[in-house]
Amino acid sequence: MFAVIRTYEDEVPEIVVEVGKRAEALRDVMRGLDGFVAYYLVDLGDGRVTTIGVFDTRSGAEESTRSAGRWLHETGLAALVPNPPTITLGEVVLDAR
């Protein structure tokens, strides 16, 4: 399994509200990717957001970043994201579910 973590810093608090309004569409995008396991949107406060995607395949994890970017542009939410996210991707070595 692979996890990809995208952290958006110095954003505006409205991003969480706006993504929440469109959550079903974003959920459908992520669920449609190769090897999808789970996807989380975490409100860190102060307008900061982290997303965590878990996939069976590295290619699915990598594609999730491209798909999230496309989705942000298609929905117009990219205007609320002035800086690119910090992206971390790696193999999951412990699953403690």
N, CA, C and O atoms as CSV, one atom per row, in Angstrom:
chain,resi,resn,atom,element,x,y,z
A,1,MET,N,N,0.834,-1.174,0.000
A,1,MET,CA,C,0.000,0.000,0.000
A,1,MET,C,C,0.883,1.242,0.000
A,1,MET,O,O,2.022,1.222,0.466
A,2,PHE,N,N,0.319,2.326,-0.539
A,2,PHE,CA,C,1.036,3.592,-0.624
A,2,PHE,C,C,0.125,4.709,-0.112
A,2,PHE,O,O,-1.086,4.691,-0.327
A,3,ALA,N,N,0.728,5.667,0.560
A,3,ALA,CA,C,-0.010,6.821,1.054
A,3,ALA,C,C,0.574,8.080,0.448
A,3,ALA,O,O,1.789,8.204,0.290
A,4,VAL,N,N,-0.292,8.999,0.114
A,4,VAL,CA,C,0.135,10.310,-0.369
A,4,VAL,C,C,-0.519,11.347,0.531
A,4,VAL,O,O,-1.729,11.331,0.755
A,5,ILE,N,N,0.311,12.250,1.039
A,5,ILE,CA,C,-0.157,13.286,1.946
A,5,ILE,C,C,0.125,14.629,1.296
A,5,ILE,O,O,1.263,14.935,0.940
A,6,ARG,N,N,-0.924,15.426,1.148
A,6,ARG,CA,C,-0.776,16.770,0.582
A,6,ARG,C,C,-1.196,17.768,1.655
A,6,ARG,O,O,-2.311,17.701,2.173
A,7,THR,N,N,-0.297,18.692,1.985
A,7,THR,CA,C,-0.597,19.695,2.997
A,7,THR,C,C,-0.607,21.068,2.348
A,7,THR,O,O,0.362,21.494,1.719
A,8,TYR,N,N,-1.719,21.737,2.518
A,8,TYR,CA,C,-1.914,23.079,1.976
A,8,TYR,C,C,-1.763,24.064,3.128
A,8,TYR,O,O,-2.600,24.089,4.030
A,9,GLU,N,N,-0.720,24.866,3.111
A,9,GLU,CA,C,-0.445,25.846,4.165
A,9,GLU,C,C,-0.872,27.234,3.697
A,9,GLU,O,O,-1.020,27.485,2.501
A,10,ASP,N,N,-1.063,28.114,4.648
A,10,ASP,CA,C,-1.367,29.520,4.359
A,10,ASP,C,C,-2.538,29.674,3.397
A,10,ASP,O,O,-2.524,30.548,2.531
A,11,GLU,N,N,-3.522,28.849,3.546
A,11,GLU,CA,C,-4.699,28.929,2.685
A,11,GLU,C,C,-5.748,29.796,3.369
A,11,GLU,O,O,-5.457,30.488,4.344
A,12,VAL,N,N,-6.933,29.750,2.863
A,12,VAL,CA,C,-8.036,30.489,3.470
A,12,VAL,C,C,-9.020,29.483,4.061
A,12,VAL,O,O,-9.232,28.419,3.478
A,13,PRO,N,N,-9.625,29.799,5.205
A,13,PRO,CA,C,-10.532,28.857,5.855
A,13,PRO,C,C,-11.682,28.400,4.966
A,13,PRO,O,O,-12.230,27.318,5.179
A,14,GLU,N,N,-12.055,29.200,3.977
A,14,GLU,CA,C,-13.186,28.837,3.120
A,14,GLU,C,C,-12.931,27.554,2.331
A,14,GLU,O,O,-13.878,26.915,1.873
A,15,ILE,N,N,-11.671,27.172,2.168
A,15,ILE,CA,C,-11.392,25.976,1.365
A,15,ILE,C,C,-12.044,24.742,1.976
A,15,ILE,O,O,-12.559,23.896,1.245
A,16,VAL,N,N,-12.033,24.623,3.293
A,16,VAL,CA,C,-12.632,23.461,3.950
A,16,VAL,C,C,-14.137,23.459,3.716
A,16,VAL,O,O,-14.717,22.419,3.404
A,17,VAL,N,N,-14.763,24.604,3.863
A,17,VAL,CA,C,-16.205,24.715,3.654
A,17,VAL,C,C,-16.557,24.387,2.213
A,17,VAL,O,O,-17.484,23.619,1.958
A,18,GLU,N,N,-15.825,24.962,1.274
A,18,GLU,CA,C,-16.129,24.764,-0.138
A,18,GLU,C,C,-15.885,23.322,-0.584
A,18,GLU,O,O,-16.683,22.770,-1.342
A,19,VAL,N,N,-14.803,22.712,-0.127
A,19,VAL,CA,C,-14.567,21.304,-0.471
A,19,VAL,C,C,-15.661,20.449,0.154
A,19,VAL,O,O,-16.134,19.496,-0.465
A,20,GLY,N,N,-16.062,20.782,1.374
A,20,GLY,CA,C,-17.141,20.044,2.026
A,20,GLY,C,C,-18.434,20.065,1.221
A,20,GLY,O,O,-19.154,19.068,1.167
A,21,LYS,N,N,-18.727,21.202,0.596
A,21,LYS,CA,C,-19.938,21.319,-0.224
A,21,LYS,C,C,-19.872,20.420,-1.455
A,21,LYS,O,O,-20.899,19.992,-1.984
A,22,ARG,N,N,-18.660,20.143,-1.898
A,22,ARG,CA,C,-18.467,19.340,-3.115
A,22,ARG,C,C,-17.863,17.977,-2.807
A,22,ARG,O,O,-17.312,17.323,-3.693
A,23,ALA,N,N,-17.963,17.554,-1.566
A,23,ALA,CA,C,-17.287,16.338,-1.113
A,23,ALA,C,C,-17.667,15.099,-1.921
A,23,ALA,O,O,-16.820,14.253,-2.208
A,24,GLU,N,N,-18.926,15.000,-2.279
A,24,GLU,CA,C,-19.362,13.811,-3.014
A,24,GLU,C,C,-18.648,13.699,-4.356
A,24,GLU,O,O,-18.253,12.606,-4.760
A,25,ALA,N,N,-18.483,14.814,-5.044
A,25,ALA,CA,C,-17.790,14.792,-6.337
A,25,ALA,C,C,-16.323,14.436,-6.167
A,25,ALA,O,O,-15.780,13.662,-6.956
A,26,LEU,N,N,-15.673,14.990,-5.146
A,26,LEU,CA,C,-14.268,14.654,-4.893
A,26,LEU,C,C,-14.135,13.192,-4.488
A,26,LEU,O,O,-13.197,12.512,-4.904
A,27,ARG,N,N,-15.063,12.714,-3.687
A,27,ARG,CA,C,-15.066,11.306,-3.280
A,27,ARG,C,C,-15.141,10.404,-4.515
A,27,ARG,O,O,-14.428,9.404,-4.602
A,28,ASP,N,N,-15.994,10.757,-5.453
A,28,ASP,CA,C,-16.134,9.952,-6.669
A,28,ASP,C,C,-14.846,9.947,-7.489
A,28,ASP,O,O,-14.478,8.920,-8.060
A,29,VAL,N,N,-14.159,11.093,-7.549
A,29,VAL,CA,C,-12.886,11.168,-8.277
A,29,VAL,C,C,-11.881,10.216,-7.657
A,29,VAL,O,O,-11.248,9.433,-8.364
A,30,MET,N,N,-11.728,10.277,-6.336
A,30,MET,CA,C,-10.731,9.436,-5.657
A,30,MET,C,C,-11.089,7.960,-5.748
A,30,MET,O,O,-10.215,7.123,-5.976
A,31,ARG,N,N,-12.356,7.636,-5.574
A,31,ARG,CA,C,-12.784,6.232,-5.635
A,31,ARG,C,C,-12.572,5.627,-7.013
A,31,ARG,O,O,-12.454,4.409,-7.147
A,32,GLY,N,N,-12.523,6.464,-8.030
A,32,GLY,CA,C,-12.336,5.972,-9.391
A,32,GLY,C,C,-10.887,5.685,-9.752
A,32,GLY,O,O,-10.618,5.202,-10.852
A,33,LEU,N,N,-9.955,5.965,-8.866
A,33,LEU,CA,C,-8.539,5.779,-9.172
A,33,LEU,C,C,-8.080,4.354,-8.881
A,33,LEU,O,O,-8.618,3.672,-8.008
A,34,ASP,N,N,-7.084,3.931,-9.627
A,34,ASP,CA,C,-6.513,2.597,-9.505
A,34,ASP,C,C,-6.023,2.330,-8.082
A,34,ASP,O,O,-5.231,3.103,-7.543
A,35,GLY,N,N,-6.484,1.256,-7.483
A,35,GLY,CA,C,-5.993,0.834,-6.180
A,35,GLY,C,C,-6.510,1.632,-5.003
A,35,GLY,O,O,-5.922,1.580,-3.923
A,36,PHE,N,N,-7.606,2.379,-5.183
A,36,PHE,CA,C,-8.142,3.214,-4.105
A,36,PHE,C,C,-8.444,2.385,-2.859
A,36,PHE,O,O,-9.060,1.323,-2.948
A,37,VAL,N,N,-8.005,2.877,-1.694
A,37,VAL,CA,C,-8.327,2.268,-0.403
A,37,VAL,C,C,-9.107,3.264,0.462
A,37,VAL,O,O,-10.177,2.940,0.978
A,38,ALA,N,N,-8.564,4.482,0.619
A,38,ALA,CA,C,-9.214,5.475,1.485
A,38,ALA,C,C,-8.721,6.871,1.117
A,38,ALA,O,O,-7.664,7.037,0.508
A,39,TYR,N,N,-9.510,7.860,1.499
A,39,TYR,CA,C,-9.135,9.255,1.271
A,39,TYR,C,C,-9.696,10.080,2.410
A,39,TYR,O,O,-10.861,9.927,2.778
A,40,TYR,N,N,-8.872,10.955,2.972
A,40,TYR,CA,C,-9.276,11.781,4.102
A,40,TYR,C,C,-8.914,13.239,3.837
A,40,TYR,O,O,-7.879,13.536,3.240
A,41,LEU,N,N,-9.773,14.131,4.286
A,41,LEU,CA,C,-9.509,15.565,4.270
A,41,LEU,C,C,-9.493,15.991,5.733
A,41,LEU,O,O,-10.476,15.804,6.450
A,42,VAL,N,N,-8.379,16.560,6.173
A,42,VAL,CA,C,-8.205,16.910,7.575
A,42,VAL,C,C,-8.081,18.428,7.698
A,42,VAL,O,O,-7.200,19.036,7.089
A,43,ASP,N,N,-8.962,19.029,8.484
A,43,ASP,CA,C,-8.923,20.462,8.750
A,43,ASP,C,C,-7.930,20.696,9.885
A,43,ASP,O,O,-8.184,20.304,11.024
A,44,LEU,N,N,-6.809,21.328,9.580
A,44,LEU,CA,C,-5.773,21.594,10.580
A,44,LEU,C,C,-5.997,22.911,11.310
A,44,LEU,O,O,-5.237,23.255,12.214
A,45,GLY,N,N,-7.028,23.645,10.928
A,45,GLY,CA,C,-7.298,24.949,11.521
A,45,GLY,C,C,-6.522,26.044,10.819
A,45,GLY,O,O,-5.594,25.762,10.061
A,46,ASP,N,N,-6.884,27.262,11.059
A,46,ASP,CA,C,-6.209,28.424,10.472
A,46,ASP,C,C,-6.117,28.356,8.951
A,46,ASP,O,O,-5.163,28.867,8.364
A,47,GLY,N,N,-7.105,27.726,8.306
A,47,GLY,CA,C,-7.113,27.649,6.854
A,47,GLY,C,C,-6.155,26.634,6.272
A,47,GLY,O,O,-5.963,26.590,5.057
A,48,ARG,N,N,-5.549,25.816,7.118
A,48,ARG,CA,C,-4.620,24.783,6.637
A,48,ARG,C,C,-5.367,23.459,6.502
A,48,ARG,O,O,-6.207,23.111,7.331
A,49,VAL,N,N,-5.040,22.740,5.444
A,49,VAL,CA,C,-5.723,21.484,5.131
A,49,VAL,C,C,-4.685,20.432,4.742
A,49,VAL,O,O,-3.698,20.726,4.068
A,50,THR,N,N,-4.934,19.212,5.179
A,50,THR,CA,C,-4.133,18.076,4.734
A,50,THR,C,C,-5.078,17.038,4.148
A,50,THR,O,O,-6.155,16.788,4.689
A,51,THR,N,N,-4.667,16.439,3.041
A,51,THR,CA,C,-5.397,15.298,2.518
A,51,THR,C,C,-4.490,14.082,2.616
A,51,THR,O,O,-3.276,14.176,2.439
A,52,ILE,N,N,-5.098,12.948,2.900
A,52,ILE,CA,C,-4.360,11.694,2.991
A,52,ILE,C,C,-5.068,10.688,2.098
A,52,ILE,O,O,-6.241,10.377,2.305
A,53,GLY,N,N,-4.356,10.189,1.116
A,53,GLY,CA,C,-4.904,9.174,0.228
A,53,GLY,C,C,-4.132,7.877,0.417
A,53,GLY,O,O,-2.905,7.883,0.518
A,54,VAL,N,N,-4.848,6.782,0.462
A,54,VAL,CA,C,-4.224,5.469,0.602
A,54,VAL,C,C,-4.645,4.623,-0.594
A,54,VAL,O,O,-5.827,4.527,-0.927
A,55,PHE,N,N,-3.654,4.017,-1.227
A,55,PHE,CA,C,-3.884,3.256,-2.454
A,55,PHE,C,C,-3.085,1.962,-2.422
A,55,PHE,O,O,-2.024,1.892,-1.803
A,56,ASP,N,N,-3.598,0.948,-3.088
A,56,ASP,CA,C,-2.868,-0.316,-3.198
A,56,ASP,C,C,-1.656,-0.192,-4.110
A,56,ASP,O,O,-0.710,-0.974,-4.010
A,57,THR,N,N,-1.689,0.789,-4.995
A,57,THR,CA,C,-0.609,0.931,-5.973
A,57,THR,C,C,0.031,2.312,-5.898
A,57,THR,O,O,-0.635,3.295,-5.573
A,58,ARG,N,N,1.316,2.381,-6.199
A,58,ARG,CA,C,2.011,3.670,-6.262
A,58,ARG,C,C,1.401,4.534,-7.358
A,58,ARG,O,O,1.252,5.745,-7.194
A,59,SER,N,N,1.047,3.903,-8.482
A,59,SER,CA,C,0.490,4.687,-9.589
A,59,SER,C,C,-0.826,5.350,-9.198
A,59,SER,O,O,-1.100,6.472,-9.624
A,60,GLY,N,N,-1.641,4.676,-8.396
A,60,GLY,CA,C,-2.885,5.279,-7.925
A,60,GLY,C,C,-2.621,6.467,-7.017
A,60,GLY,O,O,-3.289,7.495,-7.118
A,61,ALA,N,N,-1.642,6.322,-6.130
A,61,ALA,CA,C,-1.282,7.424,-5.229
A,61,ALA,C,C,-0.772,8.614,-6.025
A,61,ALA,O,O,-1.143,9.753,-5.743
A,62,GLU,N,N,0.074,8.364,-7.016
A,62,GLU,CA,C,0.600,9.446,-7.849
A,62,GLU,C,C,-0.511,10.109,-8.660
A,62,GLU,O,O,-0.549,11.333,-8.789
A,63,GLU,N,N,-1.403,9.305,-9.197
A,63,GLU,CA,C,-2.500,9.848,-10.000
A,63,GLU,C,C,-3.451,10.682,-9.142
A,63,GLU,O,O,-4.074,11.619,-9.642
A,64,SER,N,N,-3.567,10.351,-7.862
A,64,SER,CA,C,-4.477,11.106,-7.004
A,64,SER,C,C,-4.063,12.575,-6.911
A,64,SER,O,O,-4.919,13.455,-6.819
A,65,THR,N,N,-2.768,12.840,-6.933
A,65,THR,CA,C,-2.299,14.226,-6.883
A,65,THR,C,C,-2.682,14.961,-8.164
A,65,THR,O,O,-3.147,16.099,-8.113
A,66,ARG,N,N,-2.489,14.320,-9.301
A,66,ARG,CA,C,-2.872,14.946,-10.568
A,66,ARG,C,C,-4.384,15.148,-10.628
A,66,ARG,O,O,-4.860,16.195,-11.067
A,67,SER,N,N,-5.133,14.142,-10.184
A,67,SER,CA,C,-6.596,14.225,-10.219
A,67,SER,C,C,-7.125,15.294,-9.283
A,67,SER,O,O,-8.064,16.011,-9.628
A,68,ALA,N,N,-6.532,15.410,-8.101
A,68,ALA,CA,C,-6.962,16.448,-7.157
A,68,ALA,C,C,-6.705,17.836,-7.746
A,68,ALA,O,O,-7.537,18.733,-7.612
A,69,GLY,N,N,-5.562,18.011,-8.393
A,69,GLY,CA,C,-5.252,19.293,-9.038
A,69,GLY,C,C,-6.235,19.632,-10.130
A,69,GLY,O,O,-6.709,20.765,-10.221
A,70,ARG,N,N,-6.548,18.641,-10.970
A,70,ARG,CA,C,-7.536,18.861,-12.036
A,70,ARG,C,C,-8.890,19.226,-11.443
A,70,ARG,O,O,-9.563,20.143,-11.915
A,71,TRP,N,N,-9.275,18.502,-10.409
A,71,TRP,CA,C,-10.562,18.735,-9.770
A,71,TRP,C,C,-10.634,20.155,-9.197
A,71,TRP,O,O,-11.650,20.834,-9.347
A,72,LEU,N,N,-9.559,20.601,-8.542
A,72,LEU,CA,C,-9.526,21.959,-7.998
A,72,LEU,C,C,-9.713,22.996,-9.108
A,72,LEU,O,O,-10.436,23.976,-8.929
A,73,HIS,N,N,-9.063,22.779,-10.250
A,73,HIS,CA,C,-9.190,23.726,-11.362
A,73,HIS,C,C,-10.584,23.668,-11.983
A,73,HIS,O,O,-11.177,24.707,-12.275
A,74,GLU,N,N,-11.106,22.464,-12.185
A,74,GLU,CA,C,-12.422,22.312,-12.805
A,74,GLU,C,C,-13.534,22.920,-11.961
A,74,GLU,O,O,-14.510,23.434,-12.508
A,75,THR,N,N,-13.403,22.871,-10.652
A,75,THR,CA,C,-14.449,23.394,-9.760
A,75,THR,C,C,-14.248,24.866,-9.425
A,75,THR,O,O,-15.104,25.486,-8.794
A,76,GLY,N,N,-13.124,25.421,-9.847
A,76,GLY,CA,C,-12.829,26.815,-9.531
A,76,GLY,C,C,-12.232,27.011,-8.147
A,76,GLY,O,O,-11.953,28.143,-7.752
A,77,LEU,N,N,-12.030,25.930,-7.404
A,77,LEU,CA,C,-11.473,26.047,-6.057
A,77,LEU,C,C,-9.983,26.349,-6.057
A,77,LEU,O,O,-9.424,26.712,-5.022
A,78,ALA,N,N,-9.340,26.204,-7.196
A,78,ALA,CA,C,-7.906,26.511,-7.269
A,78,ALA,C,C,-7.641,27.966,-6.881
A,78,ALA,O,O,-6.551,28.298,-6.414
A,79,ALA,N,N,-8.627,28.821,-7.073
A,79,ALA,CA,C,-8.469,30.230,-6.695
A,79,ALA,C,C,-8.302,30.399,-5.186
A,79,ALA,O,O,-7.763,31.408,-4.730
A,80,LEU,N,N,-8.765,29.410,-4.407
A,80,LEU,CA,C,-8.629,29.466,-2.948
A,80,LEU,C,C,-7.315,28.858,-2.472
A,80,LEU,O,O,-7.041,28.826,-1.272
A,81,VAL,N,N,-6.505,28.378,-3.405
A,81,VAL,CA,C,-5.254,27.704,-3.059
A,81,VAL,C,C,-4.098,28.492,-3.674
A,81,VAL,O,O,-3.659,28.184,-4.782
A,82,PRO,N,N,-3.605,29.506,-2.960
A,82,PRO,CA,C,-2.579,30.375,-3.537
A,82,PRO,C,C,-1.204,29.724,-3.668
A,82,PRO,O,O,-0.384,30.168,-4.471
A,83,ASN,N,N,-0.946,28.681,-2.890
A,83,ASN,CA,C,0.359,28.017,-2.921
A,83,ASN,C,C,0.191,26.532,-3.194
A,83,ASN,O,O,-0.791,25.933,-2.755
A,84,PRO,N,N,1.130,25.927,-3.911
A,84,PRO,CA,C,1.037,24.485,-4.142
A,84,PRO,C,C,1.223,23.731,-2.823
A,84,PRO,O,O,1.893,24.221,-1.914
A,85,PRO,N,N,0.636,22.553,-2.722
A,85,PRO,CA,C,0.775,21.796,-1.484
A,85,PRO,C,C,2.169,21.178,-1.354
A,85,PRO,O,O,2.884,20.995,-2.339
A,86,THR,N,N,2.525,20.868,-0.123
A,86,THR,CA,C,3.687,20.023,0.135
A,86,THR,C,C,3.199,18.592,-0.035
A,86,THR,O,O,2.213,18.195,0.586
A,87,ILE,N,N,3.876,17.818,-0.868
A,87,ILE,CA,C,3.419,16.460,-1.186
A,87,ILE,C,C,4.447,15.447,-0.693
A,87,ILE,O,O,5.641,15.560,-0.973
A,88,THR,N,N,3.957,14.461,0.046
A,88,THR,CA,C,4.786,13.370,0.531
A,88,THR,C,C,4.128,12.075,0.100
A,88,THR,O,O,2.927,11.891,0.296
A,89,LEU,N,N,4.906,11.175,-0.485
A,89,LEU,CA,C,4.368,9.896,-0.926
A,89,LEU,C,C,5.309,8.798,-0.466
A,89,LEU,O,O,6.527,8.933,-0.587
A,90,GLY,N,N,4.761,7.719,0.058
A,90,GLY,CA,C,5.613,6.617,0.484
A,90,GLY,C,C,4.827,5.334,0.663
A,90,GLY,O,O,3.597,5.312,0.626
A,91,GLU,N,N,5.577,4.277,0.858
A,91,GLU,CA,C,4.958,2.962,1.076
A,91,GLU,C,C,4.508,2.847,2.518
A,91,GLU,O,O,5.233,3.240,3.432
A,92,VAL,N,N,3.324,2.316,2.728
A,92,VAL,CA,C,2.803,2.089,4.067
A,92,VAL,C,C,3.484,0.837,4.617
A,92,VAL,O,O,3.382,-0.239,4.027
A,93,VAL,N,N,4.172,0.978,5.739
A,93,VAL,CA,C,4.887,-0.166,6.314
A,93,VAL,C,C,4.166,-0.760,7.526
A,93,VAL,O,O,4.531,-1.833,8.007
A,94,LEU,N,N,3.147,-0.059,8.015
A,94,LEU,CA,C,2.364,-0.578,9.125
A,94,LEU,C,C,0.922,-0.170,8.931
A,94,LEU,O,O,0.618,1.009,8.753
A,95,ASP,N,N,0.038,-1.146,8.965
A,95,ASP,CA,C,-1.399,-0.907,8.903
A,95,ASP,C,C,-1.972,-1.434,10.204
A,95,ASP,O,O,-2.045,-2.647,10.401
A,96,ALA,N,N,-2.380,-0.536,11.098
A,96,ALA,CA,C,-2.850,-0.934,12.419
A,96,ALA,C,C,-4.356,-0.816,12.547
A,96,ALA,O,O,-4.864,-0.476,13.615
A,97,ARG,N,N,-5.072,-1.091,11.473
A,97,ARG,CA,C,-6.548,-1.029,11.550
A,97,ARG,C,C,-7.069,-2.113,12.424
A,97,ARG,O,O,-8.280,-2.226,12.613
